[in-house]
Structures are given as C-alpha cells and as structure tokens.
Amino acid sequence: VHIRAHVEAAHGRIGTVDEFIIDRKSSAVTHIVLRHGHLWGKREILVPVHDIDHIKDDTVYLTLNKQAVEDLPDQPKDA
C-alpha cells in the first residue's frame, strides 16, 4: 500500500491514505492516516491497522462503516 491509495469503508469510498504511523520500538505500522473530506471540511483520521480488512489493487478496505470511521479520532496537529 502507498500514500494516496484509496480507502474504502464497508459502504463505499471514504478517502485516501495520507501517511503511516510507525511504532518506534517494533518498527511496525500501527495506524494509517486517512485523508477524508474536501478543502474546508478536510480531516486526517487515525485508523488502527487492525481495522483493515484487506488490501487489493491499490485500495485499502476497512472493516468499519462510514459512521465508525467518522467516530475515530483525528491525527494530533503536533504529530
């Protein structure tokens, strides 16, 4: 998977991968940062990797529906 790959929630496209969060000790990816919305309503949402169902053809498929994704926290501004 790569930056700008499409992200699909259980009920359709929800955004794109903006970056990856990596654990410093294990070097494992813990979260993807999902870019969601448009210029004025843009959010960068932290999605735990355990909520990824599968990855296929440059698309990340989540186990979550759109509302569950909306309920996830934003990436902290100082991260």
N, C-alpha and C positions, 0 to 999 in steps of 0.2 A: 504494500500500500504506500501511497505517496501523498505529499502535500497537494491539495486541490482535488483529491479523489472525491467522488460523490459519496454522500451518506444517505442511506435510506432507513427510515423508521419503519415500523411494522405496517404503516398505512401510506407509504409514499416518501418521496424525496424530502429531506429536511435541511440539507446544506452541504458543506464541503469540509474536508479535513484541513485545518489551518496549521496545526503543529502537533507534536507529540510531547508528552510529559514522561520523563525517564527517572526511575529511582536511582539515586547516586550510588547506593551500596551494591545493588544487584545488576544495574545497567538494564533492567527490564522496563519495557514500556508499561506504564500504569494507567494512562489516560490518553485519549485523543482530544484535541481541542476542536470543537465543531464550530465553524463559522455559519451562523444562521441569521437570516433576515437580510434587509437591504440597508443602504447607507445610513438612514436616520434611525432605523429600528434594529440595527445590527447587534448581535450578541455573540460572544465567544464562550461556548458552553463546555464544561468539563464532562467528558463521557468516560466512565471507567471501562477498561478493556474487557471486563467480564460481561459487559452488556453488548458486546459484539457477537452476533450470531455466526456470521461468516463473511468472507471477502471473496468477491468474484468479479472479474472483468473491470478492474479499477473502481469498484463500488464496495463500500463498507455497509453491510446490512446489520442493523441493530435488532435486538430482541424487544426493544421498547417501542411503544406507540408514540405519536407526536406529543401528546399531553405529558407523558412521562419524561420525554426529552425536555420539554419546556420547564418542567419542575426541577431539573438538575441545576446545580449552581453554576454561576459564571466563573470564568477564569479570573483570579485576582488581578487587579490592574498592575500590581508591583511584581508579578511573576515573570 
